[in-house]
Each structure stands twice: as structure tokens, then as C-alpha cells.
Amino acid sequence: MNYAPTTNTMSEADQKAVKDALALIREKMPFLISLPKKKRMSLPKLGPKSMKFVQDSYMTTTNFPQAFPSLFNIDKFQKDVEFYMVLHELKMLTDTIHEKIDSTHMAVGHEVMNSSLSVFKYVKNSNSSHQGLIEMVERLKARFKRKSKAKISDPPVPVDPTE
């Protein structure tokens, strides 16, 4: 499969339609949150083994409600599990779109960087003395200037305590 994108465009109408669809998703899902990285790391993960555990817990609350004290809210638990499953499916669907957008973005970025390098090579090697072009070559060169490393001073010489 050829991964290099062909030259594509998106009409302004299509861009607006996609942005409107994303706005609709945000509108329909006002409960979405953003967790800080530290909080994400501290939460237990719900992998395949844990999902089986949750499903078995759900079935247990459904089939044996009498086994739970009144302080355990079975309805809330079951609604949370059902909501998790809805979100799980939506996440799977949006993950595939995200992966394709991310991969396409990366591939197009690669193409435009390669083309930009060609532009730089052509104008750098041109014999034009056009003032605007000379200024652009200098601007393009700035991408490749290396930052000079700060001078590292010599480490202090240890003092001999016997002196």
C-alpha cells in the first residue's frame, strides 16, 4: 500500500462541515473531561481482563441484587457500566479516524518538508541577485543554524587540604 499522499485539498465547505460535525460532537457530549497526565497515571486501567471482571460484576448485580447492601447503588453501577460501553464503542470509532488523520498529517508533513528542502536548494543555488530572493535565502537558512553550545568552564581545581 502506498502511504505517500497524493496532492489533496479540502474545500472550505468540507472543512466547515467537518468542523461543524466536531462541534456537534462536543455539544452532544458536554460531560467529556480532560485529565491531567499525573491523574491519568494514577487511575486503574480497564484492560481485557478487567473488562471481563466488570462484565461479571454487572451480571452479578443483575442476577443477585439481594446480595448487596442498600448503600451500594446497583442502578448507578449498572448505568456507569452501560455508559462505559457506549464510550468504549465511540472511542474505538474515533480512534480509527484519529489514527488516519494523524498518519495523513505526518505523511503530508513529510512531503511538504521535502519540497521545502528542494525550494531552499534551488533558491540557494540560483544565480539571481534579486534582493527579495537573497533575503528569503537568509530566512530559509535560519532553519539550519545550529545553536552554539554554551562554553563549559573548567571545573574547579580541588584544594589540597594538606597545603
N, C-alpha and C positions, 0 to 999 in steps of 0.2 A: 504494500500500500504506500502510495506516495504521500508523505506527510507535508511536503512543502506546499504552502497555499498558493493558489493562483491569485492573480490580482483580482480582488473583490472590492466591492463598495457596498454601502448600505444607504439607501435613500433616506432623506430626512424624515419622510413619512414612516418608514420602517423603524428608524431609530426612535421616533416618538412613540410608535406602537409598543415597542419593547419596553421603553421607559414607563409608559402608562401601565403595561402589564405588571412590571415590577412594583409600581406604586400601588396597584390593586392588591398585590400580594401583601405589601406592608399594611395596607388598610384592613385587609381581611384577617391579618394575624397581628393585632396590636399587642398581644401578650408576649411576643418574642423579646428575648433579653440578650444581653451581651455580657458574658462572664469574663472577669479578668483572668489572665493566664494562671496566676497563683491559685485562684479559686478552682479553675478547671482541673488543675493538677491534684487538688485535694479531694475531689469528688470521686466516689467509686464508679468504675466503668461498668457498663452493661453490655458485656460481650455475649457470644452464643451460649456459653454455659450458664451465665447469669440470666439470660433471657428465658431459658428453659425453667430455671428456678422461679422466675416471676410468673410465667405461664402456669406452672404447677400451683403457685400460691394463689393465683387468680381462681383456678378451678377449685381449690380447697375452700376459698371463701364463698364460692357459689354453691358448692355441694354440702358444706358443713358450717353454715353460718352460726349455728348454736354453739360451736366450739370457741367463739370469740367473745371476749368481754364487751360490755356496752361501750366502753371508752374507745374501742377500736372501730373506726368508721369504715365499715365494709363498702358502703356506697362510694365514698370518696376514693378509697383504694382502687375499686373497680373502674371508676371514671378516669383516674390517673393512668391506669394500665391501658385502657382503651384510647385515651388521648396520646399516650406514648406511641402506640401502634400506628395511629394516624400520622403523627410527626415522623415516625420511622419510615413510613412509605413515602411521605413528601420529601424527606431528606434524601432518600435513595434516588428519587426522580430529579431533584435539584442538583445532587452531587454529579450526576452524569452530564448535566448541562454545564455546571461549573467546570468540570474537567475539560470539556470540549472548548469552552471559552478560554480557559487558561492555556491549553495546548495551542489553540489557534493564535492567541495573543503572543505566546512565546515564539511560534514559528514566523509570524509576520514581523515581530521584533527582530528576529534573526535576519530576515530578508531586508528590512529597511536599514539595519546596521551595515550589512554587506554592501548595499547600494550606496550608503553614505560614505563608506570607505572608498568606494570607486569614485564618487564625486570628489572627495578630498584628493585622491591620487591624480585625477585629471586636472583639477584646478591648480594643484601644487606644481605639476609638471608643465603647465601651459606656459607659453611664451608671452602671454598677454600682460601688458603693463597698465591695464585698466585699473584705476585707483580703487574702485569698489571691489574688484576681484582680489586685489592684493590684501585689502582689509579683511575680506572673507576668509582668505587662506590663513591669515593670522588668527582669526576667531576659531577656525576649524582646528588649527594646530594646538590650541589651548586644551583640547580633549586629551592630548598625548603628553602634555608636560608633566614631568614627574615632580612630586614634591620633594624638596631636598630634605634629607634626614637631618634632624637637629644634631648639632655636634655633641658628641658624648664626651664630657670632660673626663680626664684621667681620674681613676678612683683615688681617694685619699691614701697617702702612704701611711701605713700603721706606724705608730710611735713605739719605739723600743723602750719598755719600762725600765730596763737596766741602765739606761743612759742618765 
